[in-house]
Amino acid sequence: MYGIQQKTYALKSTAKLFKDLNTLAKDATFHNATTVYPVTNTDDFYRLHAYFSKHHLEVIQRLSNNLELKSYRIANGTISNNILEIRWPLGVPLPSTPETRHDILTWHLLNRSHIFLRNDANNIEPLNSIEALDLDKVLELTKQYATHKYSTLQYMGVHTIYRRFDATRGMDYQLHLNFRETGKFASISQTDMLMKSFQVIKPLGRVEVVPSPYVTESTRIAILIPTFEHQVEYAQDFIKHYESTCMRDTDPFRDIKTLALDLSAKYKADGSRIAWVSIRLRPTLSDSVPDDHVMLNSLYGHNEILSIAVADLALPKIGLESLVLMASNSITFKPDFLNRVRMNTIQGFQVYSPIGFMLYPCRLASFCKDCESCDVSQGSGYFDKWNYDVISFYSRDYVQARKLVETSLPIMRMDTDIERLFTRADKSINNILDMFVSSKLSVHILRGVEPNLRYGGGIRHFVDKQRRENGNSLTLPKCLATTSDVSDRNSNSKSLPEPLIGSSQRKCIHLASRKQIGDAIIRYEDKRIRIK
């Protein structure tokens, strides 16, 4: 990396770390080294690691003590810091103190274009446009401050940048920038860089309570469950789950349409019913779907735009005053989830888009044990923020937003209009959430994790089907990421589904956590070694 010096310390051939480490500790060159060689045995690796960890900790503690003494000198020792509450910057709360190790706010490393290790799922992600603009502004202000304070230094580039968000304080930046001396003391041939560190904070403004209309948990919800021909079994399973969860009874095994009608008649007295709306798709969309599609997180596969077609054609039969939950046939949920839908969906004010918990396909990948009713944990799944199948809204709000984007996305009034979705010029809208955002309707959009909403039913049905047809033999599907992959595996199809928008990996179901996959690899490697 430009402007960074990496120093190496060469050990003498006769050096023995277990007895010479105290002597080496007196050498400043040894302390400043990035690498030490040659290190030929495991014990020496651990000795060096333990020594440098202790040394760096002592340096940090020494610096912390010096800073504390300087802060006390502000009042010449006459006033206790407990009274002064010295903080930086003045008027901004101190960083929150974590109660457990799980609450520690981590610093994220970034450069001008990417952020590293933002979460457990991705090693590196590009900064979005807002984050990049924010960083550019912070960097520009820091350069202006540095030019004013260090008039003889010339800015040469970024060394490292760290960022941390504290919900009680704001956004903290640590910028380490490279400079070069240009004053009268600078030599003509000077090439060494000077690194200056700056801390920048963007404090939160005054916190205000947003006024919200009054809502209750007694509002009736109309749940839309889109289902393709190859997903009939999924929908049957969903209706059975819905009955046991919301209608509190068991149901005989019938086909999906008969099941819906029977349950509606059964609970007619309670005002609970299941209606059936049939939508005719073009033949190519009704063709048999490759097994690989089960690895995509959306029930629509590559064609998320069909969610808008479903809403357009179904809402006229529901009514303008209805609270609609656009759901998925591969989900399960608890009654508490429906209460949150009622409380978080407010007519003319707010749309609710929950982030459900995607269960790992344990029976398919064999990296974990199945537990559909377990609490949310790192070993059982993850919150899939790239799945937008489930969203709740009021019909009237949907109609108003839909009219605002009609010029770029024509409204579906008949089955035959669906063809126009696939020939549209504007591909920026791909699901109902996109539609609300693009319409700029004056309603809030609430996104939040929902532990009582679980995805993963499609994978379970796929595994059960394979076991029925092939016994215990399971074939691990490959997630289709691009249109070319689809053409390779479904050459008989007359037309291809649309490619995924953005990073294709975001639409692929994760098989397991990194820890579970790492443990499986280690077990496999150990087994291979024993065989040899």
URLIN-V546053 format. One record per run of one state. SS is the DSSP state (a for helix, b for strand, c for the rest). FROM is the first residue (numbers start at 1). LEN is the number of residues. If there is no record, write none. Layout:
ss:SS from:FROM len:LEN
ss:SS from:FROM len:LEN
//
This chain:
ss:c from:1 len:7
ss:b from:8 len:3
ss:c from:11 len:6
ss:a from:17 len:8
ss:c from:25 len:3
ss:a from:28 len:4
ss:c from:32 len:3
ss:b from:35 len:3
ss:c from:38 len:4
ss:a from:42 len:32
ss:c from:74 len:7
ss:a from:81 len:4
ss:c from:85 len:16
ss:a from:101 len:3
ss:c from:104 len:4
ss:b from:108 len:3
ss:c from:111 len:3
ss:b from:114 len:3
ss:c from:117 len:7
ss:b from:124 len:3
ss:c from:127 len:2
ss:a from:129 len:21
ss:c from:150 len:3
ss:b from:153 len:14
ss:c from:167 len:3
ss:b from:170 len:12
ss:c from:182 len:12
ss:b from:194 len:10
ss:c from:204 len:17
ss:b from:221 len:6
ss:c from:227 len:2
ss:a from:229 len:19
ss:c from:248 len:8
ss:a from:256 len:11
ss:c from:267 len:1
ss:a from:268 len:3
ss:c from:271 len:12
ss:a from:283 len:4
ss:c from:287 len:4
ss:a from:291 len:5
ss:b from:296 len:1
ss:c from:297 len:9
ss:a from:306 len:10
ss:c from:316 len:7
ss:b from:323 len:6
ss:c from:329 len:3
ss:b from:332 len:2
ss:c from:334 len:1
ss:a from:335 len:10
ss:c from:345 len:1
ss:b from:346 len:1
ss:c from:347 len:3
ss:b from:350 len:10
ss:c from:360 len:2
ss:a from:362 len:4
ss:c from:366 len:15
ss:b from:381 len:3
ss:c from:384 len:7
ss:b from:391 len:4
ss:a from:395 len:10
ss:c from:405 len:10
ss:a from:415 len:8
ss:c from:423 len:9
ss:a from:432 len:8
ss:c from:440 len:4
ss:b from:444 len:12
ss:c from:456 len:1
ss:a from:457 len:14
ss:c from:471 len:12
ss:a from:483 len:7
ss:c from:490 len:14
ss:a from:504 len:4
ss:b from:508 len:1
ss:c from:509 len:5
ss:a from:514 len:18
ss:c from:532 len:1
//
